[in-house]
Amino acid sequence: MTTTAPQDEQLWSRCDGCASLLYRKRLRRNLDVCPECGSHARLDAPDRVAQLVDSDSFVPLPERAVQVDPIEFVDAVPYPHRLGAARVATGLDEAVLCGTARIGGHPVALAVMDFRFLGGSLGCAVGELITLTAERALAEAVPLVLVTASGGARMQEGALSLMQMATVSQALAGLREAGLLTVSVLTDPTYGGVAASYATNTDVVLAESGARMGFAGPRVIRQVTGAALPEGFQTAEFLLRHGQIDMVVPRHALRGRLTALLAAAHAARRRVPVPRQVPAPRSATGGGGAVPATAAGPERDAWATVRTARHPGRPTTLDYLDTAFDGFVELHGDRLGADCPAIVGGLARLDGRPVMVIGHQKGHTTAELVAHNFGMASPAGHRKALRLMRLAARLGLPVVTLVDTPGADPGVSAEQQGQAAAIAENILALSMLPTPVVAVVTGEGGSGGALALAVADRVLMLERAVYSVISPEGCAAILWPDSSAAPQAARALRLTAVDLCRLGVVDEVVPEPAQAAHGDPAGAAELLGRVVAANLAPLLDVPPATLVRRRRQRFRRFGAARAVGVTR
Ligand SMILES: [Zn+2]
């Protein structure tokens, strides 16, 4: 916002977005977001802190910045003069304001950068202060929240500024190992060394509406490449589309979003008591081992089941998140360049307990199916799932996966981007993941694409879902004279829930309402929620090492299981 004539300074501001002349008090009430055009004005660190934290909860770190000039840098003006001027102009010691506070009642350590102070640049003092803040978070076992606004590393401190990227990142690694949540909030602008370190290597990355983030700034890129930049380049929406951030959040919603994330992390760490009024599902076994076929539900024709499993009205992962779970906060992106629409995931609550839910997403209409690539995940989708699994493990959240895919994306670009390796990595990661994992095949469990989400402590399957190494059509085309033999192939593949329960591939069948899941989505969601909760509960108190050992044992037993119990 540009202030008008000095005598009006306290009263009026002109919006940089739409040039409206705005009554200053009204603008402040609206968190410095233009009520006319929604443009988010830059905030000073003290104002930002005041907007984000519970009132009177901010306590600055006891440590103060030391004025340094490690390389005795002089341009037009000696560096110490610039520092002195910035201190006078901002009333701050440095380009970051650090301390502890509460957000929505949750204690956090907090570092908020201030772009007014030498462009929010990262020098030795800023790096040290943020590192101390992270260490404070570790000592107090609280999450760390970073609000970034920076042009990058402070060139006046040379390579020592560069080193700060490593220093802060190492402090974040310590929090990672301790299972403490780290969140960065990107505000406009966040560039260079800050973007390439602690702005993006936190667990969750939010971008405030209107924020731009990148390594190189647009001017540099235009100079180097000579190319025109695409519309919206490096904006929050661009970053979301390219898998770089979890969400774009308007300023007025920022505090609420942070509170929701902190609440999830807090509940996970404290293992808050959660009501366990879980009625026994009709085929629950409570322990490991295959369910007797008689308890697994009625025998169904395999081909008819395949057709039901593919029914477009069947609830999707997002439907279940809406119904069987509460408080879903979707997280986006693989951090490598994409946000695959065929995999959705994020934090949610099941029976009041925070969990990480990851699932394939199809759709009900042709347009939805196309938009989600028919639930066929790209390598980016698998990498997004991997990122969320690891995040869950770090935070001590159980993972619930919902499997519904014809298979992994078989396209050329998927191959180029390493589809096989991406699936392999997920399978490996799941077999090491030190947190409970419950997988539910809700529709189609297609081959490796399904397994990439289904190496779990408990593998459940809806009564009319299918789970198979290959589609019946694909199998028929290879082993029969033509694909019209798909119904026979379906029967041969033993892909129904009852068959797979007998084989020990599936631990328990999740009953569906009499009209099937697509005929009664609400009923299906209720049954799914109940059975997942019942399967999760006994896993929560198992020590992680035991959990992982048992999970690996579970997946080793199939050499024997294949020969037992199947009568052909
Ligand atoms: Zn405006």
Boltz pocket constraint, residues with backbone or C-beta under 6 A from the ligand:
constraints:
  - pocket:
      binder: B
      contacts: [[A, 15], [A, 16], [A, 17], [A, 18], [A, 19], [A, 20], [A, 34], [A, 35], [A, 36], [A, 37], [A, 38], [A, 39]]
      max_distance: 6.0
